[in-house]
């Protein structure tokens, strides 16, 4: 188990405004799983050809995606952007 955590960046209110509660719950679940990966979260999602930087992870079968930043120095995964096409 990793000591990493996750957080919203800039804020939960800003990022989740207008999203259905089930989508928010799925994003929280994914963020928890990414944090559990610990340092390996810098390689999760896309792009596949490099690690670090802003990463993209598909959401609910391709109906949207999240962009996140894994910061080893902070031991934290930050959810930075959400695109939901519904």
PDB file with one MODEL, atoms N, CA, C and O in Angstrom:
MODEL        1
ATOM      1  N   UNK A   1       0.845  -1.189   0.000  1.00  0.00           N
ATOM      2  CA  UNK A   1       0.000   0.000   0.000  1.00  0.00           C
ATOM      3  C   UNK A   1       0.881   1.241   0.000  1.00  0.00           C
ATOM      4  O   UNK A   1       1.891   1.298   0.702  1.00  0.00           O
ATOM      5  N   UNK A   2       0.499   2.211  -0.776  1.00  0.00           N
ATOM      6  CA  UNK A   2       1.245   3.445  -0.927  1.00  0.00           C
ATOM      7  C   UNK A   2       0.813   4.491   0.097  1.00  0.00           C
ATOM      8  O   UNK A   2      -0.331   4.494   0.550  1.00  0.00           O
ATOM      9  N   UNK A   3       1.729   5.369   0.451  1.00  0.00           N
ATOM     10  CA  UNK A   3       1.412   6.502   1.316  1.00  0.00           C
ATOM     11  C   UNK A   3       0.948   7.713   0.510  1.00  0.00           C
ATOM     12  O   UNK A   3       0.658   8.770   1.071  1.00  0.00           O
ATOM     13  N   UNK A   4       0.882   7.551  -0.790  1.00  0.00           N
ATOM     14  CA  UNK A   4       0.467   8.651  -1.648  1.00  0.00           C
ATOM     15  C   UNK A   4      -0.998   8.987  -1.406  1.00  0.00           C
ATOM     16  O   UNK A   4      -1.788   8.147  -0.974  1.00  0.00           O
ATOM     17  N   UNK A   5      -1.339  10.241  -1.698  1.00  0.00           N
ATOM     18  CA  UNK A   5      -2.715  10.713  -1.613  1.00  0.00           C
ATOM     19  C   UNK A   5      -3.108  11.303  -2.968  1.00  0.00           C
ATOM     20  O   UNK A   5      -2.325  11.289  -3.918  1.00  0.00           O
ATOM     21  N   UNK A   6      -4.308  11.810  -3.035  1.00  0.00           N
ATOM     22  CA  UNK A   6      -4.726  12.522  -4.245  1.00  0.00           C
ATOM     23  C   UNK A   6      -5.506  13.760  -3.821  1.00  0.00           C
ATOM     24  O   UNK A   6      -6.006  13.845  -2.700  1.00  0.00           O
ATOM     25  N   UNK A   7      -5.600  14.721  -4.743  1.00  0.00           N
ATOM     26  CA  UNK A   7      -6.299  15.968  -4.447  1.00  0.00           C
ATOM     27  C   UNK A   7      -6.805  16.574  -5.756  1.00  0.00           C
ATOM     28  O   UNK A   7      -6.382  16.185  -6.844  1.00  0.00           O
ATOM     29  N   UNK A   8      -7.703  17.517  -5.626  1.00  0.00           N
ATOM     30  CA  UNK A   8      -8.229  18.271  -6.762  1.00  0.00           C
ATOM     31  C   UNK A   8      -7.340  19.487  -6.978  1.00  0.00           C
ATOM     32  O   UNK A   8      -6.877  20.100  -6.016  1.00  0.00           O
ATOM     33  N   UNK A   9      -7.100  19.838  -8.244  1.00  0.00           N
ATOM     34  CA  UNK A   9      -6.320  21.035  -8.536  1.00  0.00           C
ATOM     35  C   UNK A   9      -6.911  21.685  -9.783  1.00  0.00           C
ATOM     36  O   UNK A   9      -6.681  21.172 -10.878  1.00  0.00           O
ATOM     37  N   UNK A  10      -7.650  22.766  -9.684  1.00  0.00           N
ATOM     38  CA  UNK A  10      -7.650  23.755  -8.627  1.00  0.00           C
ATOM     39  C   UNK A  10      -8.550  23.428  -7.438  1.00  0.00           C
ATOM     40  O   UNK A  10      -8.105  23.575  -6.300  1.00  0.00           O
ATOM     41  N   UNK A  11      -9.788  22.994  -7.643  1.00  0.00           N
ATOM     42  CA  UNK A  11     -10.653  22.665  -6.504  1.00  0.00           C
ATOM     43  C   UNK A  11     -11.732  21.693  -6.975  1.00  0.00           C
ATOM     44  O   UNK A  11     -12.046  21.624  -8.163  1.00  0.00           O
ATOM     45  N   UNK A  12     -12.286  20.953  -6.040  1.00  0.00           N
ATOM     46  CA  UNK A  12     -13.354  20.016  -6.381  1.00  0.00           C
ATOM     47  C   UNK A  12     -14.553  20.755  -6.969  1.00  0.00           C
ATOM     48  O   UNK A  12     -15.129  20.310  -7.961  1.00  0.00           O
ATOM     49  N   UNK A  13     -14.927  21.873  -6.369  1.00  0.00           N
ATOM     50  CA  UNK A  13     -16.083  22.630  -6.831  1.00  0.00           C
ATOM     51  C   UNK A  13     -15.916  23.079  -8.282  1.00  0.00           C
ATOM     52  O   UNK A  13     -16.849  22.990  -9.080  1.00  0.00           O
ATOM     53  N   UNK A  14     -14.727  23.560  -8.612  1.00  0.00           N
ATOM     54  CA  UNK A  14     -14.458  24.041  -9.964  1.00  0.00           C
ATOM     55  C   UNK A  14     -14.468  22.893 -10.973  1.00  0.00           C
ATOM     56  O   UNK A  14     -15.069  23.009 -12.041  1.00  0.00           O
ATOM     57  N   UNK A  15     -13.805  21.789 -10.636  1.00  0.00           N
ATOM     58  CA  UNK A  15     -13.646  20.684 -11.576  1.00  0.00           C
ATOM     59  C   UNK A  15     -14.905  19.850 -11.761  1.00  0.00           C
ATOM     60  O   UNK A  15     -15.116  19.296 -12.839  1.00  0.00           O
ATOM     61  N   UNK A  16     -15.740  19.747 -10.742  1.00  0.00           N
ATOM     62  CA  UNK A  16     -16.894  18.845 -10.817  1.00  0.00           C
ATOM     63  C   UNK A  16     -18.222  19.551 -11.042  1.00  0.00           C
ATOM     64  O   UNK A  16     -19.265  18.899 -11.073  1.00  0.00           O
ATOM     65  N   UNK A  17     -18.204  20.852 -11.199  1.00  0.00           N
ATOM     66  CA  UNK A  17     -19.453  21.599 -11.385  1.00  0.00           C
ATOM     67  C   UNK A  17     -20.243  21.053 -12.569  1.00  0.00           C
ATOM     68  O   UNK A  17     -19.735  20.993 -13.689  1.00  0.00           O
ATOM     69  N   UNK A  18     -21.477  20.658 -12.318  1.00  0.00           N
ATOM     70  CA  UNK A  18     -22.368  20.179 -13.360  1.00  0.00           C
ATOM     71  C   UNK A  18     -22.243  18.702 -13.703  1.00  0.00           C
ATOM     72  O   UNK A  18     -23.006  18.198 -14.527  1.00  0.00           O
ATOM     73  N   UNK A  19     -21.301  18.001 -13.091  1.00  0.00           N
ATOM     74  CA  UNK A  19     -21.145  16.577 -13.373  1.00  0.00           C
ATOM     75  C   UNK A  19     -22.132  15.749 -12.554  1.00  0.00           C
ATOM     76  O   UNK A  19     -22.432  16.105 -11.414  1.00  0.00           O
ATOM     77  N   UNK A  20     -22.640  14.656 -13.112  1.00  0.00           N
ATOM     78  CA  UNK A  20     -23.499  13.764 -12.339  1.00  0.00           C
ATOM     79  C   UNK A  20     -22.724  13.166 -11.148  1.00  0.00           C
ATOM     80  O   UNK A  20     -21.519  12.935 -11.252  1.00  0.00           O
ATOM     81  N   UNK A  21     -23.407  12.916 -10.025  1.00  0.00           N
ATOM     82  CA  UNK A  21     -22.734  12.362  -8.847  1.00  0.00           C
ATOM     83  C   UNK A  21     -22.011  11.045  -9.118  1.00  0.00           C
ATOM     84  O   UNK A  21     -20.956  10.795  -8.535  1.00  0.00           O
ATOM     85  N   UNK A  22     -22.552  10.209  -9.981  1.00  0.00           N
ATOM     86  CA  UNK A  22     -21.895   8.940 -10.301  1.00  0.00           C
ATOM     87  C   UNK A  22     -20.565   9.128 -11.001  1.00  0.00           C
ATOM     88  O   UNK A  22     -19.635   8.347 -10.795  1.00  0.00           O
ATOM     89  N   UNK A  23     -20.468  10.157 -11.825  1.00  0.00           N
ATOM     90  CA  UNK A  23     -19.215  10.455 -12.516  1.00  0.00           C
ATOM     91  C   UNK A  23     -18.177  10.944 -11.507  1.00  0.00           C
ATOM     92  O   UNK A  23     -17.015  10.541 -11.562  1.00  0.00           O
ATOM     93  N   UNK A  24     -18.594  11.803 -10.597  1.00  0.00           N
ATOM     94  CA  UNK A  24     -17.680  12.296  -9.563  1.00  0.00           C
ATOM     95  C   UNK A  24     -17.181  11.128  -8.713  1.00  0.00           C
ATOM     96  O   UNK A  24     -15.996  11.066  -8.383  1.00  0.00           O
ATOM     97  N   UNK A  25     -18.066  10.212  -8.362  1.00  0.00           N
ATOM     98  CA  UNK A  25     -17.672   9.043  -7.579  1.00  0.00           C
ATOM     99  C   UNK A  25     -16.656   8.191  -8.338  1.00  0.00           C
ATOM    100  O   UNK A  25     -15.705   7.685  -7.742  1.00  0.00           O
ATOM    101  N   UNK A  26     -16.847   8.031  -9.636  1.00  0.00           N
ATOM    102  CA  UNK A  26     -15.900   7.259 -10.444  1.00  0.00           C
ATOM    103  C   UNK A  26     -14.550   7.956 -10.528  1.00  0.00           C
ATOM    104  O   UNK A  26     -13.513   7.295 -10.489  1.00  0.00           O
ATOM    105  N   UNK A  27     -14.548   9.267 -10.641  1.00  0.00           N
ATOM    106  CA  UNK A  27     -13.290  10.015 -10.669  1.00  0.00           C
ATOM    107  C   UNK A  27     -12.556   9.853  -9.339  1.00  0.00           C
ATOM    108  O   UNK A  27     -11.340   9.661  -9.319  1.00  0.00           O
ATOM    109  N   UNK A  28     -13.282   9.927  -8.241  1.00  0.00           N
ATOM    110  CA  UNK A  28     -12.668   9.733  -6.925  1.00  0.00           C
ATOM    111  C   UNK A  28     -12.106   8.326  -6.798  1.00  0.00           C
ATOM    112  O   UNK A  28     -11.034   8.139  -6.223  1.00  0.00           O
ATOM    113  N   UNK A  29     -12.815   7.333  -7.325  1.00  0.00           N
ATOM    114  CA  UNK A  29     -12.327   5.952  -7.284  1.00  0.00           C
ATOM    115  C   UNK A  29     -11.046   5.808  -8.091  1.00  0.00           C
ATOM    116  O   UNK A  29     -10.082   5.195  -7.631  1.00  0.00           O
ATOM    117  N   UNK A  30     -11.034   6.376  -9.302  1.00  0.00           N
ATOM    118  CA  UNK A  30      -9.836   6.314 -10.138  1.00  0.00           C
ATOM    119  C   UNK A  30      -8.663   7.034  -9.495  1.00  0.00           C
ATOM    120  O   UNK A  30      -7.536   6.538  -9.531  1.00  0.00           O
ATOM    121  N   UNK A  31      -8.911   8.183  -8.914  1.00  0.00           N
ATOM    122  CA  UNK A  31      -7.841   8.939  -8.260  1.00  0.00           C
ATOM    123  C   UNK A  31      -7.265   8.151  -7.080  1.00  0.00           C
ATOM    124  O   UNK A  31      -6.056   8.172  -6.849  1.00  0.00           O
ATOM    125  N   UNK A  32      -8.122   7.463  -6.340  1.00  0.00           N
ATOM    126  CA  UNK A  32      -7.656   6.623  -5.232  1.00  0.00           C
ATOM    127  C   UNK A  32      -6.783   5.486  -5.753  1.00  0.00           C
ATOM    128  O   UNK A  32      -5.752   5.166  -5.161  1.00  0.00           O
ATOM    129  N   UNK A  33      -7.200   4.878  -6.862  1.00  0.00           N
ATOM    130  CA  UNK A  33      -6.405   3.796  -7.458  1.00  0.00           C
ATOM    131  C   UNK A  33      -5.065   4.320  -7.976  1.00  0.00           C
ATOM    132  O   UNK A  33      -4.037   3.661  -7.814  1.00  0.00           O
ATOM    133  N   UNK A  34      -5.071   5.489  -8.593  1.00  0.00           N
ATOM    134  CA  UNK A  34      -3.819   6.070  -9.076  1.00  0.00           C
ATOM    135  C   UNK A  34      -2.872   6.379  -7.921  1.00  0.00           C
ATOM    136  O   UNK A  34      -1.670   6.134  -8.020  1.00  0.00           O
ATOM    137  N   UNK A  35      -3.406   6.912  -6.832  1.00  0.00           N
ATOM    138  CA  UNK A  35      -2.576   7.198  -5.660  1.00  0.00           C
ATOM    139  C   UNK A  35      -2.019   5.908  -5.069  1.00  0.00           C
ATOM    140  O   UNK A  35      -0.893   5.894  -4.572  1.00  0.00           O
ATOM    141  N   UNK A  36      -2.793   4.826  -5.118  1.00  0.00           N
ATOM    142  CA  UNK A  36      -2.322   3.544  -4.592  1.00  0.00           C
ATOM    143  C   UNK A  36      -1.130   3.016  -5.391  1.00  0.00           C
ATOM    144  O   UNK A  36      -0.330   2.237  -4.872  1.00  0.00           O
ATOM    145  N   UNK A  37      -1.012   3.438  -6.653  1.00  0.00           N
ATOM    146  CA  UNK A  37       0.145   3.039  -7.459  1.00  0.00           C
ATOM    147  C   UNK A  37       1.432   3.689  -6.960  1.00  0.00           C
ATOM    148  O   UNK A  37       2.526   3.205  -7.250  1.00  0.00           O
ATOM    149  N   UNK A  38       1.305   4.778  -6.216  1.00  0.00           N
ATOM    150  CA  UNK A  38       2.485   5.473  -5.706  1.00  0.00           C
ATOM    151  C   UNK A  38       3.335   6.008  -6.841  1.00  0.00           C
ATOM    152  O   UNK A  38       2.805   6.613  -7.774  1.00  0.00           O
ATOM    153  N   UNK A  39       4.649   5.797  -6.784  1.00  0.00           N
ATOM    154  CA  UNK A  39       5.542   6.340  -7.817  1.00  0.00           C
ATOM    155  C   UNK A  39       5.249   5.812  -9.219  1.00  0.00           C
ATOM    156  O   UNK A  39       5.615   6.452 -10.205  1.00  0.00           O
ATOM    157  N   UNK A  40       4.602   4.667  -9.321  1.00  0.00           N
ATOM    158  CA  UNK A  40       4.263   4.124 -10.640  1.00  0.00           C
ATOM    159  C   UNK A  40       3.158   4.916 -11.331  1.00  0.00           C
ATOM    160  O   UNK A  40       2.922   4.726 -12.524  1.00  0.00           O
ATOM    161  N   UNK A  41       2.487   5.789 -10.612  1.00  0.00           N
ATOM    162  CA  UNK A  41       1.423   6.584 -11.227  1.00  0.00           C
ATOM    163  C   UNK A  41       1.956   7.547 -12.281  1.00  0.00           C
ATOM    164  O   UNK A  41       1.184   8.048 -13.098  1.00  0.00           O
ATOM    165  N   UNK A  42       3.263   7.817 -12.281  1.00  0.00           N
ATOM    166  CA  UNK A  42       3.835   8.703 -13.311  1.00  0.00           C
ATOM    167  C   UNK A  42       3.836   8.036 -14.681  1.00  0.00           C
ATOM    168  O   UNK A  42       4.098   8.693 -15.688  1.00  0.00           O
ATOM    169  N   UNK A  43       3.541   6.719 -14.729  1.00  0.00           N
ATOM    170  CA  UNK A  43       3.481   5.983 -16.000  1.00  0.00           C
ATOM    171  C   UNK A  43       2.074   5.512 -16.340  1.00  0.00           C
ATOM    172  O   UNK A  43       1.881   4.872 -17.373  1.00  0.00           O
ATOM    173  N   UNK A  44       1.099   5.807 -15.512  1.00  0.00           N
ATOM    174  CA  UNK A  44      -0.286   5.366 -15.755  1.00  0.00           C
ATOM    175  C   UNK A  44      -0.929   6.243 -16.827  1.00  0.00           C
ATOM    176  O   UNK A  44      -0.586   7.417 -16.964  1.00  0.00           O
ATOM    177  N   UNK A  45      -1.847   5.677 -17.572  1.00  0.00           N
ATOM    178  CA  UNK A  45      -2.558   6.445 -18.586  1.00  0.00           C
ATOM    179  C   UNK A  45      -1.702   6.741 -19.802  1.00  0.00           C
ATOM    180  O   UNK A  45      -0.758   6.012 -20.106  1.00  0.00           O
ATOM    181  N   UNK A  46      -2.038   7.811 -20.489  1.00  0.00           N
ATOM    182  CA  UNK A  46      -1.327   8.223 -21.705  1.00  0.00           C
ATOM    183  C   UNK A  46      -0.594   9.522 -21.442  1.00  0.00           C
ATOM    184  O   UNK A  46      -1.005  10.254 -20.542  1.00  0.00           O
ATOM    185  N   UNK A  47       0.435   9.852 -22.145  1.00  0.00           N
ATOM    186  CA  UNK A  47       1.030   9.149 -23.270  1.00  0.00           C
ATOM    187  C   UNK A  47       1.875   7.959 -22.823  1.00  0.00           C
ATOM    188  O   UNK A  47       2.418   7.942 -21.718  1.00  0.00           O
ATOM    189  N   UNK A  48       1.975   6.965 -23.705  1.00  0.00           N
ATOM    190  CA  UNK A  48       2.695   5.736 -23.388  1.00  0.00           C
ATOM    191  C   UNK A  48       4.203   5.859 -23.567  1.00  0.00           C
ATOM    192  O   UNK A  48       4.957   5.091 -22.970  1.00  0.00           O
ATOM    193  N   UNK A  49       4.648   6.804 -24.373  1.00  0.00           N
ATOM    194  CA  UNK A  49       6.055   6.873 -24.744  1.00  0.00           C
ATOM    195  C   UNK A  49       6.943   7.627 -23.748  1.00  0.00           C
ATOM    196  O   UNK A  49       8.152   7.733 -23.955  1.00  0.00           O
ATOM    197  N   UNK A  50       6.360   8.144 -22.686  1.00  0.00           N
ATOM    198  CA  UNK A  50       7.165   8.843 -21.675  1.00  0.00           C
ATOM    199  C   UNK A  50       6.446   8.787 -20.338  1.00  0.00           C
ATOM    200  O   UNK A  50       5.272   8.424 -20.262  1.00  0.00           O
ATOM    201  N   UNK A  51       7.161   9.148 -19.293  1.00  0.00           N
ATOM    202  CA  UNK A  51       6.543   9.197 -17.973  1.00  0.00           C
ATOM    203  C   UNK A  51       6.592  10.615 -17.444  1.00  0.00           C
ATOM    204  O   UNK A  51       7.377  11.440 -17.912  1.00  0.00           O
ATOM    205  N   UNK A  52       5.751  10.888 -16.471  1.00  0.00           N
ATOM    206  CA  UNK A  52       5.691  12.219 -15.877  1.00  0.00           C
ATOM    207  C   UNK A  52       4.852  13.169 -16.706  1.00  0.00           C
ATOM    208  O   UNK A  52       4.327  12.806 -17.759  1.00  0.00           O
ATOM    209  N   UNK A  53       4.735  14.378 -16.220  1.00  0.00           N
ATOM    210  CA  UNK A  53       3.946  15.382 -16.903  1.00  0.00           C
ATOM    211  C   UNK A  53       2.459  15.120 -16.751  1.00  0.00           C
ATOM    212  O   UNK A  53       2.042  14.230 -16.010  1.00  0.00           O
ATOM    213  N   UNK A  54       1.677  15.898 -17.458  1.00  0.00           N
ATOM    214  CA  UNK A  54       0.229  15.761 -17.419  1.00  0.00           C
ATOM    215  C   UNK A  54      -0.174  14.470 -18.132  1.00  0.00           C
ATOM    216  O   UNK A  54       0.184  14.258 -19.291  1.00  0.00           O
ATOM    217  N   UNK A  55      -0.916  13.614 -17.440  1.00  0.00           N
ATOM    218  CA  UNK A  55      -1.309  12.311 -17.952  1.00  0.00           C
ATOM    219  C   UNK A  55      -2.814  12.298 -18.222  1.00  0.00           C
ATOM    220  O   UNK A  55      -3.558  13.087 -17.639  1.00  0.00           O
ATOM    221  N   UNK A  56      -3.255  11.417 -19.092  1.00  0.00           N
ATOM    222  CA  UNK A  56      -4.670  11.305 -19.455  1.00  0.00           C
ATOM    223  C   UNK A  56      -5.132   9.884 -19.161  1.00  0.00           C
ATOM    224  O   UNK A  56      -4.432   8.915 -19.455  1.00  0.00           O
ATOM    225  N   UNK A  57      -6.329   9.776 -18.572  1.00  0.00           N
ATOM    226  CA  UNK A  57      -6.896   8.467 -18.255  1.00  0.00           C
ATOM    227  C   UNK A  57      -8.363   8.464 -18.673  1.00  0.00           C
ATOM    228  O   UNK A  57      -9.120   9.370 -18.325  1.00  0.00           O
ATOM    229  N   UNK A  58      -8.752   7.441 -19.420  1.00  0.00           N
ATOM    230  CA  UNK A  58     -10.124   7.316 -19.901  1.00  0.00           C
ATOM    231  C   UNK A  58     -11.092   7.108 -18.749  1.00  0.00           C
ATOM    232  O   UNK A  58     -10.740   6.537 -17.716  1.00  0.00           O
ATOM    233  N   UNK A  59     -12.317   7.580 -18.942  1.00  0.00           N
ATOM    234  CA  UNK A  59     -13.323   7.562 -17.886  1.00  0.00           C
ATOM    235  C   UNK A  59     -14.594   6.891 -18.385  1.00  0.00           C
ATOM    236  O   UNK A  59     -15.136   7.277 -19.421  1.00  0.00           O
ATOM    237  N   UNK A  60     -15.065   5.901 -17.663  1.00  0.00           N
ATOM    238  CA  UNK A  60     -16.337   5.223 -17.934  1.00  0.00           C
ATOM    239  C   UNK A  60     -16.478   4.797 -19.394  1.00  0.00           C
ATOM    240  O   UNK A  60     -17.398   5.220 -20.095  1.00  0.00           O
ATOM    241  N   UNK A  61     -15.561   3.962 -19.830  1.00  0.00           N
ATOM    242  CA  UNK A  61     -15.644   3.388 -21.171  1.00  0.00           C
ATOM    243  C   UNK A  61     -15.477   4.379 -22.294  1.00  0.00           C
ATOM    244  O   UNK A  61     -16.071   4.199 -23.357  1.00  0.00           O
ATOM    245  N   UNK A  62     -14.692   5.414 -22.100  1.00  0.00           N
ATOM    246  CA  UNK A  62     -14.444   6.395 -23.148  1.00  0.00           C
ATOM    247  C   UNK A  62     -15.454   7.518 -23.232  1.00  0.00           C
ATOM    248  O   UNK A  62     -15.423   8.305 -24.178  1.00  0.00           O
ATOM    249  N   UNK A  63     -16.355   7.609 -22.255  1.00  0.00           N
ATOM    250  CA  UNK A  63     -17.359   8.684 -22.269  1.00  0.00           C
ATOM    251  C   UNK A  63     -16.794   9.993 -21.718  1.00  0.00           C
ATOM    252  O   UNK A  63     -17.502  10.997 -21.627  1.00  0.00           O
ATOM    253  N   UNK A  64     -15.548   9.970 -21.362  1.00  0.00           N
ATOM    254  CA  UNK A  64     -14.855  11.149 -20.869  1.00  0.00           C
ATOM    255  C   UNK A  64     -13.451  10.776 -20.484  1.00  0.00           C
ATOM    256  O   UNK A  64     -13.028   9.636 -20.676  1.00  0.00           O
ATOM    257  N   UNK A  65     -12.722  11.733 -19.938  1.00  0.00           N
ATOM    258  CA  UNK A  65     -11.383  11.433 -19.454  1.00  0.00           C
ATOM    259  C   UNK A  65     -10.992  12.444 -18.384  1.00  0.00           C
ATOM    260  O   UNK A  65     -11.558  13.532 -18.275  1.00  0.00           O
ATOM    261  N   UNK A  66      -9.997  12.035 -17.599  1.00  0.00           N
ATOM    262  CA  UNK A  66      -9.420  12.961 -16.626  1.00  0.00           C
ATOM    263  C   UNK A  66      -7.970  13.198 -17.014  1.00  0.00           C
ATOM    264  O   UNK A  66      -7.306  12.327 -17.575  1.00  0.00           O
ATOM    265  N   UNK A  67      -7.501  14.381 -16.706  1.00  0.00           N
ATOM    266  CA  UNK A  67      -6.091  14.688 -16.815  1.00  0.00           C
ATOM    267  C   UNK A  67      -5.580  14.840 -15.394  1.00  0.00           C
ATOM    268  O   UNK A  67      -6.203  15.498 -14.561  1.00  0.00           O
ATOM    269  N   UNK A  68      -4.440  14.225 -15.131  1.00  0.00           N
ATOM    270  CA  UNK A  68      -3.894  14.270 -13.784  1.00  0.00           C
ATOM    271  C   UNK A  68      -2.389  14.454 -13.830  1.00  0.00           C
ATOM    272  O   UNK A  68      -1.745  14.206 -14.849  1.00  0.00           O
ATOM    273  N   UNK A  69      -1.854  14.885 -12.724  1.00  0.00           N
ATOM    274  CA  UNK A  69      -0.429  15.099 -12.568  1.00  0.00           C
ATOM    275  C   UNK A  69       0.019  14.337 -11.334  1.00  0.00           C
ATOM    276  O   UNK A  69      -0.467  14.588 -10.232  1.00  0.00           O
ATOM    277  N   UNK A  70       0.948  13.403 -11.516  1.00  0.00           N
ATOM    278  CA  UNK A  70       1.521  12.660 -10.393  1.00  0.00           C
ATOM    279  C   UNK A  70       2.826  13.352  -9.993  1.00  0.00           C
ATOM    280  O   UNK A  70       3.740  13.473 -10.808  1.00  0.00           O
ATOM    281  N   UNK A  71       2.912  13.801  -8.756  1.00  0.00           N
ATOM    282  CA  UNK A  71       4.069  14.566  -8.297  1.00  0.00           C
ATOM    283  C   UNK A  71       4.786  13.776  -7.200  1.00  0.00           C
ATOM    284  O   UNK A  71       4.370  13.805  -6.042  1.00  0.00           O
ATOM    285  N   UNK A  72       5.869  13.065  -7.564  1.00  0.00           N
ATOM    286  CA  UNK A  72       6.587  12.260  -6.568  1.00  0.00           C
ATOM    287  C   UNK A  72       7.071  13.071  -5.368  1.00  0.00           C
ATOM    288  O   UNK A  72       7.048  12.576  -4.241  1.00  0.00           O
ATOM    289  N   UNK A  73       7.504  14.294  -5.593  1.00  0.00           N
ATOM    290  CA  UNK A  73       7.993  15.137  -4.497  1.00  0.00           C
ATOM    291  C   UNK A  73       6.918  15.378  -3.443  1.00  0.00           C
ATOM    292  O   UNK A  73       7.225  15.490  -2.256  1.00  0.00           O
ATOM    293  N   UNK A  74       5.661  15.457  -3.870  1.00  0.00           N
ATOM    294  CA  UNK A  74       4.541  15.672  -2.941  1.00  0.00           C
ATOM    295  C   UNK A  74       3.873  14.365  -2.533  1.00  0.00           C
ATOM    296  O   UNK A  74       3.031  14.350  -1.635  1.00  0.00           O
ATOM    297  N   UNK A  75       4.249  13.257  -3.195  1.00  0.00           N
ATOM    298  CA  UNK A  75       3.581  11.968  -3.016  1.00  0.00           C
ATOM    299  C   UNK A  75       2.070  12.125  -3.168  1.00  0.00           C
ATOM    300  O   UNK A  75       1.284  11.688  -2.328  1.00  0.00           O
ATOM    301  N   UNK A  76       1.697  12.770  -4.276  1.00  0.00           N
ATOM    302  CA  UNK A  76       0.293  13.100  -4.504  1.00  0.00           C
ATOM    303  C   UNK A  76      -0.044  13.038  -5.989  1.00  0.00           C
ATOM    304  O   UNK A  76       0.778  13.377  -6.840  1.00  0.00           O
ATOM    305  N   UNK A  77      -1.247  12.606  -6.281  1.00  0.00           N
ATOM    306  CA  UNK A  77      -1.806  12.657  -7.629  1.00  0.00           C
ATOM    307  C   UNK A  77      -2.847  13.765  -7.630  1.00  0.00           C
ATOM    308  O   UNK A  77      -3.778  13.749  -6.825  1.00  0.00           O
ATOM    309  N   UNK A  78      -2.691  14.726  -8.531  1.00  0.00           N
ATOM    310  CA  UNK A  78      -3.603  15.861  -8.623  1.00  0.00           C
ATOM    311  C   UNK A  78      -4.512  15.698  -9.843  1.00  0.00           C
ATOM    312  O   UNK A  78      -4.020  15.584 -10.965  1.00  0.00           O
ATOM    313  N   UNK A  79      -5.816  15.685  -9.640  1.00  0.00           N
ATOM    314  CA  UNK A  79      -6.774  15.688 -10.740  1.00  0.00           C
ATOM    315  C   UNK A  79      -6.872  17.136 -11.205  1.00  0.00           C
ATOM    316  O   UNK A  79      -7.280  18.013 -10.444  1.00  0.00           O
ATOM    317  N   UNK A  80      -6.493  17.383 -12.471  1.00  0.00           N
ATOM    318  CA  UNK A  80      -6.378  18.759 -12.982  1.00  0.00           C
ATOM    319  C   UNK A  80      -7.476  19.172 -13.952  1.00  0.00           C
ATOM    320  O   UNK A  80      -7.798  20.356 -14.050  1.00  0.00           O
ATOM    321  N   UNK A  81      -8.058  18.210 -14.671  1.00  0.00           N
ATOM    322  CA  UNK A  81      -9.067  18.558 -15.671  1.00  0.00           C
ATOM    323  C   UNK A  81      -9.955  17.359 -15.901  1.00  0.00           C
ATOM    324  O   UNK A  81      -9.493  16.219 -15.854  1.00  0.00           O
ATOM    325  N   UNK A  82     -11.230  17.610 -16.151  1.00  0.00           N
ATOM    326  CA  UNK A  82     -12.195  16.554 -16.434  1.00  0.00           C
ATOM    327  C   UNK A  82     -12.956  16.929 -17.702  1.00  0.00           C
ATOM    328  O   UNK A  82     -13.468  18.041 -17.830  1.00  0.00           O
ATOM    329  N   UNK A  83     -13.020  15.992 -18.624  1.00  0.00           N
ATOM    330  CA  UNK A  83     -13.855  16.152 -19.811  1.00  0.00           C
ATOM    331  C   UNK A  83     -14.908  15.062 -19.766  1.00  0.00           C
ATOM    332  O   UNK A  83     -14.577  13.879 -19.706  1.00  0.00           O
ATOM    333  N   UNK A  84     -16.172  15.451 -19.793  1.00  0.00           N
ATOM    334  CA  UNK A  84     -17.285  14.502 -19.746  1.00  0.00           C
ATOM    335  C   UNK A  84     -18.180  14.747 -20.939  1.00  0.00           C
ATOM    336  O   UNK A  84     -18.742  15.832 -21.089  1.00  0.00           O
ATOM    337  N   UNK A  85     -18.316  13.741 -21.792  1.00  0.00           N
ATOM    338  CA  UNK A  85     -19.163  13.874 -22.978  1.00  0.00           C
ATOM    339  C   UNK A  85     -20.519  13.219 -22.766  1.00  0.00           C
ATOM    340  O   UNK A  85     -21.441  13.400 -23.562  1.00  0.00           O
ATOM    341  N   UNK A  86     -20.629  12.454 -21.682  1.00  0.00           N
ATOM    342  CA  UNK A  86     -21.894  11.838 -21.299  1.00  0.00           C
ATOM    343  C   UNK A  86     -22.318  10.829 -22.260  1.00  0.00           C
ATOM    344  O   UNK A  86     -23.368  10.213 -22.085  1.00  0.00           O
TER     345      UNK A  86
ENDMDL
END
